[in-house]
Amino acid sequence: MEGSNKKSNWLLLLLVSFIWGSPYILREIALESFSHDQVAAFQVFLSFLLFLPLIFKNFKKLGKDNIIPLILSGLTGNIGPSYFFAKAQTLISSSIAGMLTAMLPTITLLMAILLFKNKTNIKIIGGILLGFTGTLIIIFSGESHGTTHLLGIFYVFMAMVSVATSINIISFALPKLTGTEIASLAFLFVGPMAGSYLAFTDLSAPLAAENFTNSALMLTLLALLTFAGVIFYNRLIKQSSHVFAASIAYLIPIVAIFWGIVIGGDQISLAQIASIIIILVGVNLTHR
């Protein structure tokens, strides 16, 4: 894609990368008071409330030909990653959780090839491998990211499988809807599911927690970022490609390092700077 469209895709990619790279620290703080399933349910339900005006606006777009893909998109793109990431962050740090999203482009591409018979080329494969290599350098360089836990890594992997499924559904099964329409109509189904769970969950422990106010604030910010991120990300998927959109996973670790420096006082190493350059080269190859 040439000219202004390519520039627009890059701007969207950077914006969504910053939005999606920030919830990890917010989720970590929210988990100080709430359980992982409560954090996931609140993230989806509060986002659903924000989407209500768009749901009413786009409701006429709902039809028998897209209702199943929309339900699946909501389950795999919202409930799945919200739950798996929250569970993972009870076992590993927010930085590691963010960095491990490097698995997303590879999983997305493999699904596209195996399930949707999508064609690829050597440049895209090379870009994916470069991005993955750069992210591995980030993960294993320095000692400020904490110790990973095998089960925590597994839950991040499950979150990535869920997101990759949603990306492919949006790319191949919902061609007639815009990114905003897909985002809002998907929440029409998963929002009430999350609300029903919260109606029967015990909130006495979070309400009595010492850090309840901060945790509740983080949940609100998490919902706001989810609302904005889903809209912009679905738009990116629709106007670029599923592989380029999945390259967000290579930029999220950079955001994780940024928050580590600003909030946690971490120091960035030369190896991490080099890895960022490698990541950006890889992302650019996937867009050619």
C-alpha positions in Angstrom: 0.0 0.0 0.0 1.4 3.4 -1.0 1.4 7.0 0.1 -1.1 8.4 2.5 -2.7 5.0 3.2 0.6 3.5 4.3 1.3 6.6 6.5 -2.2 6.3 8.0 -1.7 2.6 8.8 1.6 3.3 10.5 0.0 6.1 12.6 -2.8 3.8 13.6 -0.3 1.0 14.4 1.7 3.3 16.7 -1.4 4.7 18.4 -2.9 1.3 19.1 0.4 -0.1 20.2 0.6 2.6 22.9 -3.1 2.0 23.9 -2.6 -1.8 24.1 0.7 -1.6 25.7 -0.6 0.4 28.7 -3.3 -1.9 30.2 -0.8 -4.3 31.6 0.3 -2.0 34.4 -3.3 -0.9 35.0 -4.4 -4.5 35.2 -1.6 -5.3 37.7 -2.8 -2.6 40.0 -6.5 -3.6 39.7 -5.5 -7.2 40.7 -4.4 -5.9 44.0 -8.0 -5.7 45.1 -10.0 -7.7 42.5 -9.7 -11.3 41.4 -8.6 -12.0 37.9 -12.1 -13.0 36.7 -13.6 -9.9 38.2 -11.0 -7.7 36.5 -11.8 -9.4 33.2 -15.5 -9.1 33.6 -15.3 -5.4 34.6 -13.1 -4.7 31.7 -15.6 -6.1 29.2 -18.7 -4.8 30.9 -17.5 -1.2 31.4 -16.4 -1.2 27.8 -19.8 -2.4 26.8 -21.4 0.6 28.5 -19.1 2.9 26.6 -20.1 1.2 23.4 -23.9 1.5 23.9 -24.3 4.6 21.8 -22.5 2.9 18.9 -24.4 -0.3 19.4 -27.7 1.5 19.0 -26.4 3.4 16.0 -25.1 0.2 14.2 -27.8 -2.2 15.3 -29.4 -2.2 11.9 -26.2 -3.7 10.5 -26.8 -6.9 12.4 -28.0 -9.7 10.2 -28.3 -13.5 10.0 -25.2 -13.6 7.8 -22.9 -11.9 10.4 -24.3 -12.7 13.8 -22.3 -15.9 14.4 -18.9 -14.3 13.3 -19.7 -11.2 15.5 -20.4 -13.5 18.5 -17.2 -15.4 17.9 -15.3 -12.1 17.4 -16.6 -10.8 20.8 -15.7 -14.1 22.6 -12.2 -14.4 21.1 -11.3 -10.7 20.8 -12.7 -9.4 24.1 -13.7 -12.0 26.7 -10.8 -14.5 25.9 -7.9 -12.1 26.1 -9.4 -10.2 29.1 -9.6 -13.4 31.1 -6.3 -15.0 30.0 -4.3 -11.8 30.5 -5.8 -11.2 33.9 -5.0 -14.8 34.9 -1.5 -14.6 33.5 -0.7 -11.4 35.5 -1.5 -13.2 38.8 1.6 -15.3 37.9 4.0 -13.1 35.9 4.8 -9.3 35.8 3.0 -6.8 33.6 6.2 -6.2 31.6 6.7 -9.9 30.8 3.0 -10.3 29.9 3.3 -7.4 27.5 6.6 -8.6 26.0 5.2 -12.1 25.4 2.7 -10.8 22.9 5.4 -11.2 20.3 3.8 -14.6 19.7 0.8 -12.9 18.1 2.0 -12.4 14.5 3.3 -15.9 14.1 0.1 -17.4 15.5 -2.1 -15.1 13.4 -0.2 -16.0 10.2 -0.3 -19.7 10.8 -4.1 -19.5 11.4 -4.6 -17.5 8.2 -2.6 -20.1 6.2 -4.0 -23.2 7.8 -7.7 -22.2 8.3 -8.2 -19.5 5.6 -5.7 -20.7 3.0 -4.1 -17.2 3.0 -1.0 -16.8 0.9 2.2 -15.4 2.2 5.8 -14.6 0.9 9.3 -14.6 2.1 9.3 -10.9 3.1 6.4 -11.3 5.4 7.9 -14.4 7.0 11.2 -12.6 7.3 9.5 -9.7 9.0 7.8 -11.9 11.5 11.1 -13.7 12.3 12.9 -10.4 12.7 10.2 -9.0 15.0 10.2 -12.2 17.1 14.0 -12.1 17.4 13.9 -8.5 18.5 11.3 -9.2 21.1 13.3 -12.2 22.4 16.2 -9.9 23.0 14.0 -7.5 25.0 12.7 -10.4 27.1 16.0 -11.8 28.0 18.1 -8.7 28.2 18.3 -7.0 31.7 17.1 -8.3 35.0 14.3 -5.8 35.8 11.5 -7.8 34.3 11.1 -10.4 37.0 10.9 -14.2 36.8 8.5 -15.7 34.4 6.2 -18.6 35.4 5.5 -21.4 33.0 1.8 -21.4 33.6 1.7 -17.6 33.3 3.3 -17.9 29.9 0.8 -20.5 28.9 -2.1 -18.1 29.7 -0.5 -15.4 27.6 -0.2 -17.9 24.8 -3.9 -18.7 25.1 -4.7 -15.0 25.0 -2.7 -14.7 21.8 -4.5 -17.6 20.3 -7.8 -15.9 21.2 -6.7 -12.6 19.7 -5.3 -14.2 16.5 -8.6 -16.0 16.0 -10.5 -12.7 16.3 -8.1 -11.0 13.9 -8.7 -13.7 11.2 -12.5 -13.6 11.8 -12.5 -9.8 11.3 -10.3 -10.1 8.2 -12.0 -13.0 6.4 -15.5 -13.5 7.8 -16.8 -9.9 8.2 -15.8 -8.1 5.0 -18.9 -6.0 4.8 -18.7 -4.3 8.2 -16.3 -1.4 9.3 -14.0 -1.8 12.2 -16.3 0.4 14.4 -19.4 -1.6 13.5 -17.6 -4.9 14.3 -16.4 -3.6 17.6 -19.7 -2.3 18.8 -21.9 -5.2 17.6 -19.4 -7.7 19.2 -19.9 -6.1 22.6 -23.6 -6.3 22.1 -23.2 -10.0 22.9 -20.3 -10.2 25.3 -21.2 -7.2 27.4 -24.3 -8.7 28.9 -22.4 -11.9 29.5 -19.8 -10.1 31.6 -22.6 -8.1 33.4 -24.4 -11.3 34.3 -21.3 -12.7 35.8 -20.7 -9.5 37.9 -24.3 -9.6 39.1 -23.6 -12.9 40.9 -20.0 -12.4 42.0 -19.0 -11.5 45.5 -17.5 -8.0 45.6 -17.2 -7.8 49.4 -13.4 -8.6 49.4 -12.5 -5.9 46.8 -14.7 -3.3 48.5 -12.9 -4.0 51.8 -9.4 -3.9 50.2 -7.0 -1.1 51.2 -6.3 -0.3 47.6 -9.9 -0.4 46.4 -10.0 3.2 45.1 -6.8 2.9 43.1 -7.9 -0.5 41.7 -11.3 0.7 40.8 -9.8 3.7 39.0 -7.4 1.4 37.1 -10.4 -0.7 36.0 -12.1 2.5 34.7 -9.0 3.5 32.7 -8.7 -0.1 31.5 -12.2 0.0 30.1 -11.6 3.4 28.4 -8.4 2.0 26.7 -10.3 -1.1 25.7 -13.0 1.1 24.1 -10.6 3.2 22.2 -8.2 0.4 21.4 -10.8 -2.0 19.9 -12.2 0.7 17.6 -8.8 1.8 16.3 -7.4 -1.7 16.1 -10.4 -3.1 14.1 -10.0 -0.1 11.8 -6.4 -1.0 11.3 -7.2 -4.6 10.5 -9.8 -3.5 8.0 -7.6 -1.0 6.1 -4.3 -2.8 6.2 -3.8 -6.5 6.6 -4.2 -9.1 9.3 -0.4 -9.6 9.4 0.5 -5.9 9.6 -2.2 -5.4 12.3 -0.8 -8.4 14.3 2.6 -6.6 14.2 1.3 -4.5 17.1 2.7 -7.3 19.2 6.2 -6.2 18.3 5.6 -2.7 19.5 3.8 -3.5 22.7 7.1 -4.6 24.4 8.5 -1.2 23.6 5.6 0.4 25.4 6.2 -2.0 28.3 9.8 -0.8 28.6 8.6 2.8 28.4 6.3 2.3 31.4 9.0 0.4 33.2 11.3 3.4 32.9 8.7 6.0 33.7 6.9 4.2 36.6 9.3 1.5 37.7 12.6 3.3 37.3 14.1 0.6 34.9 17.2 1.4 32.8 17.1 0.6 29.1 20.2 -1.2 27.7 22.0 -1.0 24.4 20.7 -4.5 23.6 17.1 -3.3 24.1 17.7 -0.3 21.9 19.1 -2.5 19.2 16.1 -4.9 19.6 13.7 -2.0 19.0 15.4 -1.2 15.7 15.2 -4.9 14.7 11.5 -4.9 15.6 10.7 -1.8 13.5 12.5 -3.3 10.5 10.5 -6.5 10.9 7.2 -4.6 11.1 8.0 -2.7 8.0 8.7 -5.9 6.0 5.3 -7.3 6.9 3.7 -4.2 5.3 5.4 -4.6 2.0 
